[in-house]
Every structure is written in structure tokens, then in C-alpha cells.
Amino acid sequence: MEKFEPVIVAFCCHYCAYTAADMAGSQRLPYPANVKIIRVPCSGKVDALHLVRAFEKGADGVYVAGCLEGDCHFKNGNLRAARRIEYVKNYLEEIGIEGERLQMVHVSAGMGQRFAEVASEITEKIRELGPSPIKTAAGASGAAVC
């Protein structure tokens, strides 16, 4: 039997999380290749629709990585993002998808090691949960998966 490899989408703020991911790459720190990074201007700009759409397009897990609390370049974008994550987690639970598949993390630009650790931890957690129920249903109907 083939081992399940989850598709993870990471929305990373330009100033901190994306820079931390870049630092992890520059330092050749290993983290799973199945983490697809999407750079956004601020974690607060990630809308609930973006999160749900990532699952619809085939993601097994999604996380939003923003600046450290109290250190957002746009004052409180990361706090807005955290509230939005909680809202969407509740929505996912209501429609039968584990809320654990969606997470908010905070990293600063100099935390390449932490970024790599978070990517690995989230990938492992999603691997334990198995394929997304949406992906399983879409696979049965022949829908495209990213």
C-alpha cells in the first residue's frame, strides 16, 4: 500500500514567515517538500474564502504563518488572522472536517529553524489524520486535485 503524503498549503506573510521560510531554505534546513508556500502581504489579508478554497482544491492541511504577536508590520493583521482561523475552524467542524487541519502559527523573520519545525510538525499531524474528506469525495467524482 502506498504511504499517504499530505498536501499542505502555507499562507506566509511577506515580512516574517516568508522570510523565515527563505532562511530555512538558505540554511538548508530540511522540511517537507509537500508544503506549498503562498506569499501574502500580511497574514491578515488571508480571507476565509482563501482557506476554504485551499481545501476545495485538494489541500489536506492549511496553515497561516504570520508575524509574532505584537510585532505585525501592519499593526494587528496577525491578530485578525488568528480570529479568522478560529472562525473557519468552527465552520470546518460544522461541515464535517477536522478543525485540526487548519492552524495559525507565529514566526519572525529570523526563525528559519522554527519554520522548518512547524512545517514538519503540521505535516506529521495531517499525515496522522489522513486524507481530507473533501479530497476523498472529490477523488471519487474525478475532480482535479492540486
C-alpha positions as CSV (number, residue, x, y, z in Angstrom):
1,M,0.0,0.0,0.0
2,E,1.2,3.5,-0.9
3,K,2.1,5.8,2.0
4,F,-0.1,8.8,2.3
5,E,1.7,12.1,1.7
6,P,-0.5,15.1,2.6
7,V,-0.7,18.3,0.6
8,I,-0.1,21.3,2.9
9,V,-0.7,24.9,1.9
10,A,1.1,27.6,4.0
11,F,0.0,31.2,3.6
12,C,3.1,33.1,4.7
13,C,3.2,36.8,5.4
14,H,5.9,38.6,3.3
15,Y,7.7,40.2,6.2
16,C,8.2,37.4,8.7
17,A,7.0,34.0,7.8
18,Y,8.1,34.0,4.1
19,T,11.5,35.4,5.2
20,A,11.7,32.6,7.8
21,A,10.9,30.0,5.1
22,D,13.6,31.6,2.8
23,M,16.1,31.5,5.7
24,A,15.3,27.8,6.3
25,G,16.0,27.1,2.6
26,S,19.2,29.2,2.7
27,Q,20.4,27.3,5.7
28,R,19.4,24.0,4.0
29,L,17.2,23.1,6.9
30,P,15.0,20.1,5.9
31,Y,11.3,20.4,5.9
32,P,8.7,18.5,3.9
33,A,8.6,19.2,0.2
34,N,4.8,18.8,0.2
35,V,4.4,22.2,1.9
36,K,3.3,24.6,-0.8
37,I,4.1,28.2,0.3
38,I,1.9,31.1,-0.8
39,R,3.4,34.5,0.0
40,V,0.8,37.1,1.1
41,P,1.4,40.8,2.0
42,C,0.1,40.2,5.6
43,S,-1.5,37.2,7.3
44,G,-4.4,39.4,8.0
45,K,-5.1,39.5,4.2
46,V,-5.8,35.8,4.1
47,D,-9.6,35.6,3.8
48,A,-11.8,32.8,5.0
49,L,-12.6,32.1,1.3
50,H,-8.9,31.5,0.6
51,L,-8.7,29.0,3.4
52,V,-11.8,27.1,2.3
53,R,-10.8,27.2,-1.3
54,A,-7.4,25.6,-0.5
55,F,-9.2,22.6,0.9
56,E,-11.6,22.5,-2.1
57,K,-8.5,22.5,-4.4
58,G,-7.1,19.4,-2.7
59,A,-5.1,20.5,0.4
60,D,-5.2,18.1,3.3
61,G,-4.0,20.8,5.7
62,V,-3.6,24.5,5.7
63,Y,-1.8,26.9,7.9
64,V,-1.3,30.7,8.1
65,A,2.1,31.8,9.3
66,G,2.3,35.4,10.5
67,C,4.5,37.7,12.5
68,L,4.9,37.3,16.2
69,E,2.1,38.6,18.3
70,G,2.6,42.3,18.9
71,D,5.2,42.6,16.1
72,C,3.0,42.7,12.9
73,H,4.2,45.2,10.3
74,F,0.5,46.2,9.7
75,K,-0.2,46.6,13.5
76,N,-2.7,43.9,14.1
77,G,-3.0,41.8,10.9
78,N,-1.8,38.7,12.6
79,L,-4.4,39.1,15.3
80,R,-7.1,39.5,12.7
81,A,-5.8,36.3,11.0
82,A,-5.9,34.4,14.3
83,R,-9.5,35.3,14.8
84,R,-10.3,34.4,11.3
85,I,-8.6,31.0,11.7
86,E,-10.8,30.2,14.7
87,Y,-13.9,31.2,12.8
88,V,-13.0,28.9,9.8
89,K,-12.0,26.1,12.2
90,N,-15.6,26.2,13.6
91,Y,-17.0,26.2,10.1
92,L,-14.9,23.2,9.1
93,E,-16.1,21.3,12.1
94,E,-19.7,22.1,11.2
95,I,-19.3,20.6,7.7
96,G,-17.5,17.5,9.0
97,I,-13.8,18.4,8.5
98,E,-11.4,18.2,11.5
99,G,-10.6,21.8,12.6
100,E,-7.1,20.5,13.3
101,R,-6.4,20.6,9.6
102,L,-6.2,24.4,9.9
103,Q,-3.7,26.2,12.1
104,M,-2.2,29.6,12.8
105,V,1.5,30.0,13.6
106,H,3.6,32.9,14.5
107,V,7.3,33.2,13.5
108,S,9.7,36.1,13.0
109,A,12.0,36.6,10.0
110,G,15.0,35.2,11.8
111,M,13.3,31.9,12.8
112,G,14.2,29.7,9.9
113,Q,14.7,26.7,12.2
114,R,11.3,27.2,13.8
115,F,9.6,27.5,10.4
116,A,11.1,24.1,9.4
117,E,10.0,22.5,12.7
118,V,6.4,23.9,12.3
119,A,6.2,22.6,8.7
120,S,7.4,19.2,9.8
121,E,5.0,19.1,12.8
122,I,2.0,20.1,10.8
123,T,2.8,17.7,8.0
124,E,3.1,14.8,10.5
125,K,-0.2,15.8,12.2
126,I,-2.0,15.8,8.9
127,R,-0.4,12.5,7.9
128,E,-1.9,11.0,11.1
129,L,-5.4,12.4,10.3
130,G,-5.3,11.0,6.8
131,P,-6.6,12.5,3.5
132,S,-9.0,15.4,3.6
133,P,-12.6,14.3,3.5
134,I,-13.1,16.8,0.6
135,K,-10.2,15.2,-1.3
136,T,-11.6,11.7,-0.8
137,A,-15.1,12.8,-2.1
138,A,-13.6,14.7,-5.0
139,G,-11.3,11.8,-5.9
140,A,-14.4,9.6,-6.2
141,S,-16.0,12.0,-8.6
142,G,-12.9,12.7,-10.6
143,A,-12.4,16.3,-9.6
144,A,-9.0,17.9,-10.1
145,V,-6.6,18.0,-7.1
146,C,-3.8,20.4,-6.9
